[in-house]
């Protein structure tokens, strides 16, 4: 028959293993000091009170639910008891039948393992199920026939059938009682297992002729309160005298048998003898009526030979001794049975390999768990006895775990060093249990310990930095590159999101230039890039995992804008006047190689795209002029001939080195003249457009500084000149020189010292606001003079206007008279307009040319 949970060494050991259920990554459990034990009678209804565990264990009842206070039991086991988390009371969850749970053992214990978390505490509680007298003794048969020869001697004993009571202790069969009669008495015997059986003892000689049948009532009584009983009728039949009865060699036999003996093994050969002959001497063997049922299942008696054979499988660990009661009687009339007892002692054999029970405690285990963290509790059991039942346990090599023995046959598997999931994500721990028998038996069991990930690794990019080359004029929204990072962690700790760090590019947020896909790491340009505005920039990309706390890594992405030939050359010299063709005068006497001018152009692109080459695209006469391909210098190839046209039309093309190449052209009209007039060439009348100016800030600063200094210097000169003129105006008051204007016309031989020897006097009319003009000789070419025109408040004026004046005409006075020393200049109130026809002499014109 099987045993219930909580009974026997196996059941108790299995339940104890469940004591050590832990949380993942929790430290080693600590056993509560002492052990609580309660007693509860069987057959209580659901909800019956057993104990107040909250009070007895000293726990705060209000925290039991939050700390997950519970009873740990093996899977599939019936939960006879339960805990109320509101008050900590242990109560009956379902009816307990002691005879079902523990069968016929004397003490029935339920082993409870109580677990409470935060902090983790384990308690062992034993609940003894007390037997109540809920069963009455019963006999296998209600009527039993006993045959006794009338020649039976006084004191002869006749074993009777035993009553059975599933209760234990005092509630089991305690005694037997026989109804009053004049022939028989009753004696109660005790077996080796303390069970009781009755024997009928002959007290008075029987006489078949007087009474051939005797009826008695046998009553079995238990020791419970109230007392219960069972009865059986015994019919004693008196037989005719049989001169001889069988007799065994000895009343009791003892035999030893190894527990691994196979079925059919001869246990003992019984021998009983009968002196009669014929049927009266033929002996038949059988089990006595009070032989236990399990004995009849294990053993078999050959009725004629007296051989006791093994019928079932023996188990030393279940029962080391079996008690057999055998009877023998002949086949004659009025046969009388005789009895003997056979004691079968079993010899232990190392036939049970150790049993290993693994109770997983912390799987998976965190990789940052400290050394000494409990992974599992291991219990080993060997059902053999002595050295055959002594077990040692060990783990395989090369694993960061070891076994520690907490108490006999119990081990805890703990870590010995820090784990690293990225190196070994899972361990298969081999546990070997070996007994001390001969030969030794062993059992191997494998425990899989997965290592749980901890966010202990930051992401890292596949490259220390990224260099990206993007062609300018790219389409907005186009992908420009992709960055990728790896995280050796797993699951959530390895999920990466990409982002761009805050920053500015040329004063604009970096987010207006580039965006990134947070999942894939693909980067996109949000605007079309222009090489001429921005040539390179860099951004910081961050990869962050989803662990807690999150870890991140940064990488620098250098973005270089590649130049595209998107800018055509721009002609900056010569500049045509009023949108017409640029003109230039060339003297007919020019020799070969004469520099006519230089065609200048600029290209906003860079590199090969900005390398310019010049060529003469069209010409009136290709043999007359050439253009230097690198510098753009326009020179004569030969001297002019009489038949050469006086106007030469040229078209010069400027081409860059891009693919495809872009170009610009300029048309020139060259006039061949005998003498060079005083006209400024179109080659010198240009200013660089903004595209041709240097992009360097230093150049801009130099230009601004130079302009400021020049303007300040010029302004100082004008102010000083105005102050001096005002003083001279005051000195010439009352002079014969008629106001409002003083004319200064040079004589036949102008001199640069004319201004120095002149006595400048300005005499404005009182109350007038007319401007005053001052002729300054010697400041211009022959036949010209400069006039300084000053307002009435010239001392406070900030400007001077230099205007050329015409040479003296016939109706004017002799200029020599006006330039004589010591003569005052006349100041006139007439405002003279500038002469727009003035052309600098050839010496000044050449100085204005740009090569």
Residue pairs with C-beta under 8 A, 6 or more apart in sequence:
1 103
3 10
3 11
3 102
3 103
4 11
4 100
4 101
4 102
4 103
5 11
5 15
5 73
5 74
5 77
5 78
5 101
6 12
6 15
6 101
6 102
6 108
6 109
6 110
6 111
7 101
7 102
7 103
7 105
7 108
7 109
9 381
9 383
10 355
10 381
10 383
12 109
12 111
13 357
13 379
13 381
13 409
14 74
14 357
14 379
15 73
15 74
15 77
15 111
15 113
16 111
16 113
16 124
16 379
16 410
17 357
17 359
17 377
17 378
17 379
18 72
18 73
18 74
18 113
18 359
19 29
19 31
19 72
19 113
19 115
19 122
19 124
19 377
20 29
20 122
20 359
20 361
20 374
20 376
20 377
20 412
21 72
21 113
21 115
21 359
21 361
22 29
22 120
22 361
22 362
22 374
23 117
23 120
23 362
24 362
24 363
24 364
24 365
24 366
24 452
25 362
25 365
25 366
25 369
25 373
25 452
26 120
26 361
26 362
26 373
26 374
27 120
27 370
27 372
27 373
27 374
28 372
28 373
28 374
28 412
28 414
29 120
29 121
29 122
29 374
30 120
30 121
30 122
31 122
31 123
31 124
32 57
32 121
32 122
32 123
32 124
35 123
35 124
35 125
35 126
36 51
36 53
36 56
36 57
36 123
36 124
36 125
36 126
37 125
37 126
37 127
37 128
38 50
38 51
38 90
38 125
38 126
38 127
38 128
39 127
39 128
39 130
40 48
40 50
40 92
40 96
40 127
40 128
40 129
40 130
41 129
41 130
41 131
41 132
42 96
42 97
42 98
42 129
42 130
42 131
42 132
42 134
43 95
43 96
43 97
43 132
43 134
44 92
44 95
44 96
45 92
45 95
46 92
46 93
46 94
46 95
47 91
47 92
48 91
48 92
49 89
49 90
49 91
50 81
50 89
50 90
50 91
50 92
50 127
51 89
51 90
52 87
52 88
52 89
52 90
53 59
53 83
53 88
53 89
53 90
53 114
53 125
54 60
54 61
54 64
54 87
54 88
54 89
55 88
57 88
57 114
57 123
59 69
59 88
59 116
61 86
61 87
61 88
64 83
64 85
64 86
64 88
64 116
65 85
65 86
66 118
67 116
67 117
67 118
68 115
68 116
68 117
69 83
69 85
69 88
69 114
69 115
69 116
70 83
70 114
70 115
70 116
71 79
71 81
71 82
71 83
71 112
71 113
71 114
71 115
72 113
72 114
72 115
73 79
73 113
78 94
79 93
79 94
80 92
80 93
80 94
80 96
80 101
80 110
81 90
81 91
81 92
81 93
81 110
81 112
81 127
82 90
82 91
82 93
83 89
83 90
83 91
83 114
84 90
84 91
90 125
90 127
96 110
96 129
98 108
98 129
98 130
98 131
98 132
98 168
99 135
99 166
99 167
101 108
101 110
101 129
102 108
102 109
102 129
104 166
104 168
105 168
106 168
106 169
107 128
108 128
108 129
108 131
109 126
109 127
109 128
109 129
110 126
110 127
110 128
110 129
111 124
111 125
111 126
112 124
112 125
112 126
112 127
113 122
113 123
113 124
113 125
114 122
114 123
114 124
114 125
115 121
115 122
116 123
131 167
131 168
131 169
131 171
132 167
132 171
132 224
133 167
133 171
133 222
133 224
133 225
133 226
133 227
133 228
134 167
135 165
135 166
135 167
135 171
135 228
136 165
136 222
136 228
136 229
136 230
137 163
137 164
137 165
137 172
137 173
137 220
137 221
137 222
137 228
137 229
137 230
138 163
138 164
138 165
138 230
139 161
139 162
139 163
139 164
139 218
139 220
139 230
139 231
139 232
140 161
140 164
141 161
141 232
142 232
142 233
143 232
143 233
143 234
143 235
144 160
144 161
144 218
144 232
144 233
144 234
144 235
144 289
145 234
145 235
145 237
146 158
146 160
146 200
146 234
146 235
146 236
146 237
147 236
147 237
147 239
147 334
147 335
147 336
147 337
148 156
148 158
148 202
148 206
148 236
148 237
148 238
148 239
148 336
149 206
149 238
149 239
149 240
149 241
149 242
149 245
149 334
149 335
149 336
150 205
150 206
150 207
150 208
150 238
150 239
150 240
150 241
150 334
151 241
151 242
151 243
152 202
152 206
152 336
153 202
154 202
154 203
154 204
154 205
155 201
155 202
156 201
156 202
157 187
157 199
157 200
157 201
157 202
158 199
158 200
158 201
158 202
158 337
159 197
159 198
159 199
159 200
159 288
159 289
159 290
159 325
159 327
159 339
160 176
160 197
160 198
160 199
160 200
160 218
160 234
160 289
160 290
161 232
161 289
161 290
162 173
162 195
162 196
162 197
162 198
162 290
163 173
163 176
163 220
163 230
163 232
164 173
165 171
165 172
165 173
165 220
165 222
165 230
167 222
167 224
169 223
170 222
170 223
170 224
171 222
171 223
171 224
172 195
172 222
172 223
173 195
173 196
173 220
173 221
173 222
174 196
174 221
174 222
174 223
175 188
175 196
175 220
175 221
176 186
176 188
176 196
176 198
176 218
176 219
176 220
176 221
177 186
177 218
177 219
177 221
178 184
178 185
178 186
178 198
178 200
178 216
178 217
178 218
178 219
179 216
179 217
179 218
179 219
181 214
181 216
182 203
182 204
183 202
183 203
183 204
183 206
183 214
183 236
184 200
184 201
184 202
184 203
184 214
184 216
184 236
185 200
185 201
185 203
186 198
186 199
186 200
186 201
186 218
187 198
187 199
187 201
188 196
188 197
188 198
188 199
189 196
189 197
189 198
189 199
190 196
191 197
191 323
192 321
192 323
193 323
197 290
198 218
200 216
200 234
200 236
206 238
207 238
208 238
208 239
208 240
211 238
212 237
212 238
213 235
213 236
213 237
213 238
214 235
214 236
214 238
215 233
215 234
215 235
215 236
216 233
216 234
216 236
217 231
217 232
217 233
217 234
218 231
218 232
218 233
218 234
219 229
219 230
219 231
220 229
220 230
220 231
220 232
221 227
221 228
221 229
222 228
222 229
239 333
239 334
239 335
239 336
240 333
240 334
241 334
242 276
242 280
242 330
242 332
242 333
242 334
242 335
242 336
243 275
243 276
243 280
244 274
244 275
244 276
244 280
244 281
244 330
245 274
245 329
245 330
245 335
245 336
245 338
246 272
246 273
246 274
246 283
246 328
246 329
246 330
246 338
247 272
247 273
247 274
247 338
248 270
248 271
248 272
248 328
248 338
248 340
249 271
249 272
250 340
251 339
251 340
251 341
252 340
252 341
252 342
252 343
253 268
253 270
253 340
253 341
253 342
253 343
254 342
254 343
254 345
255 267
255 268
255 342
255 343
255 344
255 345
256 344
256 345
256 346
256 347
257 265
257 267
257 310
257 314
257 344
257 345
257 346
257 347
258 346
258 347
258 349
259 314
259 315
259 316
259 346
259 347
259 348
259 349
259 351
260 314
260 349
260 351
261 310
261 314
262 310
263 310
263 311
263 312
263 313
264 309
264 310
265 309
265 310
266 307
266 308
266 309
266 310
267 299
267 308
267 309
267 310
267 342
267 344
268 307
268 308
268 342
268 344
269 305
269 306
269 307
269 308
270 285
270 301
270 306
270 307
270 308
270 326
270 328
270 340
270 342
271 306
272 283
272 285
272 306
272 328
272 338
272 340
273 283
274 280
274 281
274 282
274 283
274 330
275 281
276 330
276 332
278 332
279 330
279 331
279 332
280 330
280 331
280 332
280 333
280 335
281 330
281 332
282 304
282 330
282 331
282 332
283 304
283 306
283 328
283 329
283 330
283 331
284 303
284 304
284 328
284 329
284 330
284 331
285 301
285 302
285 303
285 304
285 305
285 306
285 326
285 327
285 328
286 301
286 303
286 326
286 327
286 328
287 295
287 296
287 301
287 324
287 325
287 326
287 327
288 325
288 326
288 327
288 339
290 325
291 324
291 325
292 323
294 319
295 322
295 323
295 324
297 311
297 312
298 310
298 311
298 312
298 314
298 322
299 308
299 309
299 310
299 311
299 312
299 322
299 324
299 344
300 308
300 309
300 310
300 311
301 307
301 308
301 309
301 326
302 309
306 328
308 324
308 326
308 342
314 346
316 346
316 347
316 348
316 349
316 384
316 385
317 352
317 383
317 384
317 385
319 346
320 345
320 346
320 348
321 343
321 344
321 345
321 346
322 343
322 344
322 346
323 341
323 342
323 343
323 344
324 341
324 342
324 343
324 344
325 339
325 340
325 341
325 342
326 339
326 340
326 341
326 342
327 337
327 338
327 339
327 340
328 337
328 338
328 339
328 340
329 335
329 336
329 337
329 338
348 384
348 385
348 386
348 388
349 384
349 388
350 384
350 388
350 435
350 437
350 438
350 439
350 440
350 441
351 384
352 382
352 383
352 384
352 388
352 389
352 441
353 382
353 435
353 441
353 442
353 443
354 380
354 381
354 382
354 391
354 433
354 434
354 435
354 441
354 442
354 443
355 380
355 381
355 382
355 383
355 433
355 443
356 378
356 379
356 380
356 393
356 431
356 433
356 443
356 445
357 378
357 379
357 380
357 381
358 376
358 378
358 431
358 445
358 447
359 376
359 377
359 378
359 379
360 375
360 376
360 447
361 374
361 375
361 376
361 377
362 369
362 373
362 374
362 375
362 376
363 375
363 376
363 448
363 449
363 450
364 449
364 450
364 451
364 452
365 373
365 375
365 415
365 419
365 449
365 450
365 451
365 452
366 419
366 451
366 452
366 454
367 418
367 419
367 420
367 421
367 451
367 452
367 453
367 454
367 456
368 418
368 419
368 454
368 456
369 415
369 418
369 419
370 415
370 418
371 414
371 415
371 416
371 417
371 418
372 414
372 415
373 414
373 415
374 412
374 413
374 414
375 401
375 413
375 414
375 415
375 447
375 449
376 412
376 413
376 447
376 449
377 410
377 411
377 412
377 413
378 393
378 403
378 410
378 411
378 412
378 413
378 431
379 409
379 410
379 411
380 391
380 393
380 409
380 411
380 433
381 391
381 409
382 388
382 389
382 390
382 391
382 435
383 389
384 435
384 437
387 435
387 436
387 437
387 438
388 435
388 436
388 437
389 435
390 435
390 436
391 409
391 433
391 434
391 435
391 436
392 433
392 434
392 436
393 403
393 405
393 411
393 431
393 432
393 433
393 434
394 403
394 431
394 432
394 434
395 401
395 402
395 403
395 413
395 429
395 430
395 431
395 432
396 429
396 430
396 431
396 432
399 427
399 429
400 415
400 416
400 417
400 419
400 427
401 413
401 414
401 415
401 416
401 427
401 429
401 449
402 413
402 414
402 416
403 411
403 412
403 413
403 431
404 411
404 412
404 414
405 411
406 412
413 429
413 431
413 447
419 451
420 451
421 451
421 452
421 453
421 454
421 489
421 490
422 457
422 488
422 489
424 451
425 450
425 451
425 490
426 448
426 449
426 450
426 451
427 448
427 449
427 451
428 446
428 447
428 448
428 449
429 446
429 447
429 448
429 449
430 444
430 445
430 446
431 444
431 445
431 446
431 447
432 442
432 443
432 444
433 442
433 443
433 444
433 445
434 440
434 441
434 442
434 443
435 441
435 442
453 489
453 490
453 491
453 493
454 489
454 493
455 489
455 493
455 545
455 547
455 548
455 549
455 550
455 551
456 489
457 487
457 488
457 489
457 493
457 551
458 487
458 545
458 551
458 552
458 553
459 485
459 486
459 487
459 496
459 543
459 544
459 545
459 551
459 552
459 553
460 485
460 486
460 487
460 553
461 483
461 484
461 485
461 543
461 553
461 555
462 484
462 485
462 486
463 555
464 555
465 555
465 556
465 557
465 558
466 481
466 483
466 555
466 556
466 557
466 558
467 558
467 560
468 480
468 481
468 523
468 557
468 558
468 559
468 560
469 560
469 562
470 480
470 525
470 529
470 559
470 560
470 561
470 562
471 561
471 562
471 564
472 528
472 529
472 530
472 531
472 532
472 561
472 562
472 563
472 564
472 566
473 528
473 529
473 530
473 564
473 566
474 480
474 525
474 528
474 529
475 528
476 525
476 526
476 527
476 528
477 524
477 525
477 526
478 524
478 525
479 522
479 523
479 524
480 514
480 523
480 524
480 525
480 559
481 522
481 523
481 557
482 520
482 521
482 522
482 523
483 498
483 516
483 521
483 523
483 541
483 543
483 555
483 557
484 521
485 496
485 498
485 521
485 543
485 553
485 555
487 493
487 494
487 496
487 545
488 494
489 545
489 547
492 545
492 546
492 547
493 545
493 546
493 547
494 545
495 545
495 546
496 543
496 544
496 545
496 546
497 518
497 519
497 543
497 544
497 546
498 516
498 517
498 518
498 519
498 520
498 521
498 541
498 542
498 543
499 516
499 518
499 541
499 542
499 544
500 510
500 511
500 514
500 515
500 516
500 539
500 540
500 541
500 542
501 510
501 539
501 540
501 541
501 542
501 554
502 509
502 510
503 509
503 510
503 539
503 540
504 510
505 512
505 513
505 534
505 537
505 539
506 533
506 534
506 537
510 539
511 526
512 526
512 527
513 525
513 526
513 527
513 537
513 539
514 523
514 524
514 525
514 526
514 539
514 559
515 523
515 524
515 526
516 522
516 523
516 524
516 541
517 523
517 524
521 541
521 543
523 541
523 557
529 561
530 561
531 561
531 562
531 563
531 564
531 605
531 606
532 567
532 604
532 605
534 561
535 560
535 561
535 606
536 558
536 559
536 560
536 561
537 559
538 556
538 557
538 558
538 559
539 556
539 557
539 559
540 554
540 555
540 556
540 557
541 554
541 555
541 556
541 557
542 552
542 553
542 554
543 552
543 553
543 554
543 555
544 550
544 551
544 552
545 551
545 552
563 605
563 606
563 607
563 609
564 605
564 609
565 605
565 609
565 656
565 658
565 659
565 660
565 661
565 662
566 605
567 603
567 604
567 605
567 609
567 662
568 603
568 656
568 662
568 663
568 664
569 601
569 602
569 603
569 612
569 654
569 655
569 656
569 662
569 663
569 664
570 601
570 602
570 603
570 604
570 664
570 689
570 691
570 692
571 599
571 600
571 601
571 654
571 664
571 665
571 666
572 600
572 601
572 602
572 686
572 688
572 689
572 692
573 597
573 598
573 599
573 600
573 683
573 686
573 850
574 582
574 584
574 597
574 599
574 666
574 668
574 681
574 682
574 683
574 685
574 686
575 582
575 682
575 685
575 686
576 582
576 666
576 667
576 682
577 583
577 682
577 685
581 649
581 667
581 668
581 669
582 666
582 667
582 668
582 669
582 682
582 683
583 668
583 669
583 670
583 671
583 682
584 596
584 597
584 668
584 669
584 670
584 671
584 681
584 682
584 683
585 670
585 671
585 673
585 676
585 677
585 679
585 681
586 594
586 596
586 636
586 640
586 648
586 670
586 671
586 672
586 673
587 672
587 673
587 674
587 675
587 676
588 640
588 672
588 673
588 674
589 640
589 674
590 596
590 636
590 639
590 640
591 636
591 639
592 636
592 637
592 638
592 639
593 635
593 636
594 635
594 636
595 633
595 634
595 635
595 851
596 625
596 634
596 635
596 636
596 670
596 683
597 633
597 634
597 668
597 681
597 683
597 849
598 631
598 632
598 633
598 634
598 683
598 850
598 851
599 614
599 627
599 632
599 633
599 634
599 652
599 654
599 666
600 632
600 850
601 612
601 614
601 632
601 654
601 664
602 688
602 689
602 691
602 692
603 609
603 610
603 612
603 656
604 610
604 691
605 656
605 658
608 657
608 658
609 656
609 657
609 658
610 656
610 657
611 656
611 657
612 632
612 654
612 655
612 656
612 657
613 629
613 630
613 654
613 655
613 656
613 657
614 627
614 628
614 629
614 630
614 631
614 632
614 652
614 653
614 654
615 627
615 629
615 652
615 653
615 655
616 622
616 625
616 626
616 627
616 650
616 651
616 652
616 653
617 651
617 652
617 653
617 665
618 649
618 650
618 651
619 625
619 648
619 649
619 650
619 651
620 645
620 647
620 648
620 649
620 650
621 644
621 645
621 648
623 637
623 638
624 636
624 637
624 638
624 640
624 644
624 648
625 634
625 635
625 636
625 637
625 648
625 650
625 670
626 634
626 635
626 637
627 633
627 634
627 652
628 635
632 652
632 654
633 851
634 650
634 652
634 668
640 672
644 672
645 672
646 671
646 672
646 673
647 669
647 670
647 671
647 672
648 669
648 670
648 672
649 667
649 668
649 669
649 670
650 667
650 668
650 669
650 670
651 665
651 666
651 667
651 668
652 665
652 666
652 668
653 663
653 664
653 665
654 663
654 664
654 665
654 666
655 661
655 662
655 663
656 662
656 663
676 842
676 845
677 839
678 839
678 840
678 841
678 842
678 845
679 839
679 845
680 839
680 840
680 845
680 848
681 845
681 848
681 849
683 849
683 850
684 845
684 848
684 849
684 850
686 850
693 699
693 700
694 700
715 798
718 797
718 798
718 799
718 800
719 798
721 788
721 800
722 790
722 794
722 795
722 797
722 800
723 795
724 760
725 760
725 762
725 772
725 774
725 788
725 790
725 794
726 762
726 790
726 794
726 795
728 759
728 760
728 761
728 762
729 761
729 762
729 763
729 764
729 772
729 827
730 762
731 759
731 761
732 759
732 760
732 761
732 762
732 763
732 824
732 825
732 827
733 761
733 763
734 763
735 761
735 763
735 824
736 824
737 761
737 763
737 823
737 824
737 825
737 826
737 827
738 826
738 828
739 763
739 764
739 765
739 826
739 827
739 828
739 829
740 764
740 765
740 768
740 770
740 772
740 827
740 828
740 829
740 830
741 772
741 773
741 826
741 827
741 828
741 829
741 830
742 760
742 761
742 762
742 773
742 774
742 775
742 824
742 825
742 826
742 827
742 828
743 775
743 812
743 813
743 818
743 825
743 826
743 828
744 754
744 758
744 774
744 775
744 776
744 777
744 785
744 818
744 819
744 825
745 775
745 777
745 785
745 807
745 808
745 812
745 813
745 815
745 818
745 819
746 754
746 777
746 778
746 785
746 815
746 819
747 815
747 816
747 819
748 816
750 777
750 778
750 782
751 777
751 778
752 778
753 778
754 777
754 778
754 819
755 776
755 777
755 778
755 779
757 821
758 777
758 819
758 821
758 825
759 822
759 823
759 824
759 825
760 774
760 825
761 824
761 825
761 827
762 772
762 774
762 790
762 794
762 827
763 827
764 770
764 772
764 792
764 827
765 829
768 792
768 829
769 791
769 792
770 792
770 829
770 831
771 789
771 790
771 791
771 792
771 829
771 831
772 789
772 790
772 791
772 792
772 794
772 827
772 828
772 829
773 787
773 788
773 789
773 790
773 827
773 828
773 830
773 831
773 832
774 787
774 788
774 789
774 790
774 825
774 827
775 785
775 786
775 787
775 805
775 825
776 785
776 786
776 787
776 788
777 785
777 819
778 785
779 785
779 786
780 786
780 804
781 841
783 807
784 804
784 805
784 807
784 838
785 804
785 805
786 802
786 803
786 804
786 805
787 802
787 803
787 804
787 805
787 832
788 800
788 801
788 802
789 800
789 801
789 803
789 831
789 832
790 797
790 800
791 797
801 834
803 832
803 833
803 834
803 835
804 834
804 835
804 838
805 832
805 835
806 835
808 814
808 815
817 823
818 825
839 845
840 848
